[in-house]
Amino acid sequence: MPGALDGIRVLDMCIILAGPTCGRTLGEYGADVIKIDPEHRRPGLTPWLEVGRAKRSICLNITKPGGIDAFYRLLDTADVVLEGFRKGVADRLGVGYQQLRERNPGIVYVSINAFGQEGPWAMRPGFDQNAQAATGMQVRNGGRDGTPAPPPYTFNDYGTGLMAAYGVMLALLERERTGVGQRIETSLAFTASTFSSAYMIDHEGHHRNEVEGPTARGYSALSRLYQASDGWFFLSADAEGDWDRVTDMAELKHLKGRAEFATDEARASHEDALETELAAAFSGATVDDLTSRLRAHRVVAAPNRELSGLRRDADAERRGLIVSEEHEAFGAVRHAGVSPQLSRTPAITGSSPAFGGDTEDVLRELGYSTEEIQGLRAQGVIPVSDGTPLA
């Protein structure tokens, strides 16, 4: 069965994580994604194994006449272009939106940077942590004592890649109706603001009382992490009827008749006391025992797992959330699968290519002869040797 995006060709000129995540996502659902890099711009091994999947890789120096000509010939066959240059660089290289749409009016052109294409910060370079700093994420993660702390995950890189892929789908759908492409703009800071949207709400009389800081364990005494005798688990017992069910457990029956815990309002007024009672009750049993008995009482509880455990989870692998492959250059590799599970056109995670390993094949698809390819090598447009694995 062809992928959902079978027949769509994507030219990916991005680096690091955000743009390449967009390209990988499109490739996993069937698009022909061609990663275009100059020979000298080799990415690190881990990002390449992770966001280089489901792509072909070519090395092409578009600053040389033969290189930009090859790019334009590729453009004639393409549906989507992804770029992550600093503002003005794409135009200077001859691959800006207005330049490309004149040649291919149906092109969907995606620009990804740190802070957007307009405004006083448009020219600033940046990475995920810069976008976190600029949008309040690090202050929230640090807490109200005023000491910021960066979250240890690249939320905005991956989130921006997925939001860009979402934009591509919308633009391709609209192109089906009109035949005309468009430009998509997104940035790490835009994504950071989206992820923080619940905390952007403000109105007259609004009282800020959100959970934040490195010591936060949850949202309330009935929706938080608790420590058992051998680890941690997350209790989610704040839905209607949960209080009666959770206090049916033997170690919590003594709380059922307590006036200070009798209603939602009373429990909220005695939050610290309730948390202390629950922590003491849970501390003497194991995570497996507590979570299984809570679930038997129809209360949601989940063990707090390390990533190493998830990587070894047979069910996660069966469902395609963890993927194992035998890479031709790097041996056994395990990596995350994909989230949207399509029944008719499932994702194909693919493997990361050798860096520049598809250069000659792609050029031949465009009609280049052996002599022309040799000429491009001699001009420094493409590498002298065939593609190689990353060191």
N, C-alpha and C positions, 0 to 999 in steps of 0.2 A: 504494500500500500504506500503510495507517495506521501510525503510529509504534508502538513497543512500549508506550508509555504513553498511547496515544490514549484519550480519555475521562476522563483524570485531570486535575482542576483544582487548581492550586497558587496560593496567595496568598503573595507574597514581600514581606515588610516589612523586609528586611535592607539594610544599607549596606556600603560598601567592597568587600571581595572574597570572604570566606569564604561567607557566606550567599548572596550573589548567584551565586557559582559553583555552589552546590547547585541553585538555581533554574534557571540556564542549562543545567546538565547534564540536569535533568528535562525541560526544554523541548526540548532537542535530540533527545530520544527520544520526542517526541510529546505530552507533557503541555501543557495550556493554562496557561501561567504568566502570572499577572497581577502585575506589579510595582506596589506601592502605596507612594506617597510623598506627604508634604505638599508644597505648592507651593514652599516655601522651601528644601527639602532637595535641591538639584540636585547630582548627583555630578559628578566630574571627567570630562572628555571621554574620556580613555583607558580608565578602568575601564568607562565606559558602553558604549563600542564593543566592549569585550572581554567583560564579563560581563552586558551588557544584551541580548545576542543571544537570539533565540528566545523573546522575551517580548512581552507587551503592557504598556503603561505607562499608569497612571491616577494623577491627583493627587487626594488625598482627605484632608481634615483631620478625623481621627477624634476630635479633642478637642471638636468641636461635635456637638450632638445629631443633626443631619442626616447628619453624616459617620459616626458610629458606627452609625447605623441602616442606612446604605448598606453598611457593612462587614459587619454581621450578615446582611443579605440576600445578600451575596456568599458569606458563610460557609455559608449553607444550600445552596449549589451546589458547595462545595469539598470536596476530599479531603485536602489538605495545607496547613498554615500554617507558614511559616518566619519566625522572629523572632530578632533579634540585640540586643535591648535589654539594658541593665544589669539585674541582678536586681531585681525588684519593679516595674519600670517598666511592663511589659506588664499586670500586674494593675491598676496604677493607671489605665491607659488603658482598662481594660475588655476587654482582649484576651488575658488570661492563659489558661493551659491549662484550669484548672477551670471558668472562666467559659465558654469556648468549647465544652468537651465536654458541658456541660449542654444546650446548644442543638443540638449536632451530635455525638452519641456516637461516630460513625465517624471523627472527624477525627484525622489523624496530625499531631502538633504538634511542630515542631523548634525547640529552643532552642540558640542558638550564642553563646558569648561567649569571653572570653580564658582564664579559669581555672576554669570549671565553676560549677554553681549552688549548691554546698555548700562548707563549709570557710572558713578565715580569709581566703582570697583571692577569695571569690565576688563581692564588691562592687567589686573593682578593675577599672577599664577597662583595655584593653590592645590592642596591635596585634601583628603577627607578631614583631617584634623583641623585644617584652616576653616573649612565650612562649618564644622562643629563649633569652633570658637566664635565664629561670626553670628551664629544663630541661637546661642543660648544653651546648646546641648551640654557643653562642658560645665557650665554653671549648675544646671539641673543635676548632672551626674555628681558634681562635687558637694552639693548640699547648701544649706542656708547659712553656713558659717562664712561664706564668701570665698572659699578656696576652690577654684575650678578643677575638674579632673576629667581627662578625656575618656570616653567609653572605649573599651578595648577591642571594638569591632569596627570595621569599615562600613558602617550602615549606609553612608551616602554614596560611596562608590558603587556598591552593588544595587542600591535602590535607584540611583540615577540611571544605571544601565537598564534596569527593568522598566523604569518609566519611559526611557527613550524607546525601548522596544514596543511598549504600549502605544506611544505616539506614532511609530512607524506603521503599526497595524491600522490605526485610525486613518492615517494619510493614504495608505494603500487602498483601504475600503472606499474612501472619498474619491480616489483616482479612478476606481471602477466606474463611478457615475459620471465623472467629468473628463477623464483622460489627462488631467493636469496634475503635476506634482506640487509639492510645497516644501517650505523649510520648517523644521522642528528645532526649537531651542530649549535646552534644559541645562541644569547645572547642579553641582553638589549642594549649593546653598538652597536652591529651590526645593530639592528633595529633603534637606534637613528641616526646612519649614513645614513641609507636608507631614513628615514624621512627628513633628511637634504640634500638629494642628489642634489637638485637644487642649493644649496649653496656650494657644493663641486667643482663645475666647476671652473677651472682656466686655463688660457692660456695667451700667450704673448699679452699685451695690454689690458688685462681684467681690467675693472674699477668696483670696488665694490660699488654698489648703491642699495642694497636690503633694503626693509622695515624691521625695527626691533624696539624693545623697547616697554615698557608698554604703551606709549602714541600713538603708531601707530593706525590709524583708517582705514587703507586700503593701496592700492597700488598707487592710483592717485586720483585726484579730482573727476574723474568719476567712480571710483571703491573704494568706502569707506563707512564707517558709517557716517550718518548724524543724528542730533538730531531734532526731530519734537517737537510739543508743548506738547506731552504726552509720549514721549519715543524715541527710536532709530530705525532706519532701515538701511539696506545696499543697496546702489545703485550700480548697475552694468551696466554702460552705456558707455563702452569703445569699443564696437564692431562697425563694419562698419555701418554707417547710424544712430547710436544711437544719435549722437549730434543733428542731424536735428529733430529726434523724441522727444528728451527730451526738446528741446527749442520750441516745439510746445505748451508746457504747458503754461497757461496764465501768471504765475508768472516768467517764464523764456524767454518769447518772446523777451524781450529787449536785450538778449545776442546774438541773432541770427546774427545781423549785425555787431557785434563788431570785428574789425580787429584782436585784440590780441587773439581772440578765434576762428578765422575763419578756421584754419587747425589743424591737430593733432600736428604738430610741434609747431605752435603758442600756442596752449593750454598747451603743455608741458613746454614751456618757461615762461608761466604766470600761473603756477600751483597754487601758493598761492592766487593770485587774483581771480582765478576761484573758488577755494574752498571757499573763503570768500563770493562770490556772491551766490553760491549754498546754503551755510549754512544759509545765511540771508533769501533766498527765501523759504527754507523748514521750517524755525523755527516757522512760524505762523499757520501751519496746523497740523492735527493729523496724526499719523502713518497710520491708516486705510485709511484715505482720500488720502494721498500721494501715498501709495503703490498701491491702486486701480486705481488711475488716471494714474500713471506711467505705470502700466501694460496695461491700455487701450490704451496707446500710444506705446505699444509693447516694453517697456523698462523694464528690469528685476529689481525688487525691492522686498526685503523680510523684514518683520518686525523682529526686534531683540527680541527674546522671552526668558523668563526664563524657567528653567527646569521644574518648577512646572506647567507651562502652557502646556508643551509637555506631561507631565505625564497624564494630564487630556484630551488630544486631542483624540476625538472619532475616527477620521480618522486614526491616528497613531495606535490606538488599533485595529481597523478593519483590518488594513494591517499587523498586527502582530509585529509592531515595539515597542509597549508597550504591555506587557502581564500581566494579572491579574490572580492570583491563590489563592485558599484557602488552605494554608499550614496546615498540620495536627498538627503541633506544634506551629506555630507562627501566625496563623490566616490569615487575608487578606494581601497579599503581591503583590506589583506591581514592575515589573522590565523590563529592556530592552529586546526586542526580538532579532531576528537575521536579518542580513543584506541581504545575498544572498537568493532570493526568487525562489525556484525551483518549476516548475509547476507539475512535475510528482511525485517527492519525497520531499515534503515540510518538513521543519524542525519541530521537536517537542521539545519545550523548556523544558518540564519536570519540575520536582520539586527537591529540594535538599533533600537528605535522612537524616534520623537520623544518627548521627555520629557512625559509626561501626554497624549500624542497619542491614546490610546484611551479617554479618560475618558468621553466622551459615548456612544461605541458600547457600552461595557460597561454603563453605566447603562441604556441602552435595552434591552439584553438582559435586565436585571433587571426590566423593566416600567415604568421611569420615563418619564413623559410629557415633552413639550417644556416645558410649564409648570413641572413639578416640577424639571427640570434648571435652568431659569432661576432658580427659587427657591433652589436650592443655590448657584448662582453669587452671587446677591445676599447670601446668608448667609455667604459666604467659605468654604464647604465645598469647592468646587472652583474652579479658576481662572476668571477672567472671560473670558479668551481660550482658544482651543483650544491643544493641545500644540505646543511649539516645539522645534527642535533645541537642543542645548546650545551655549553660546558657545565 
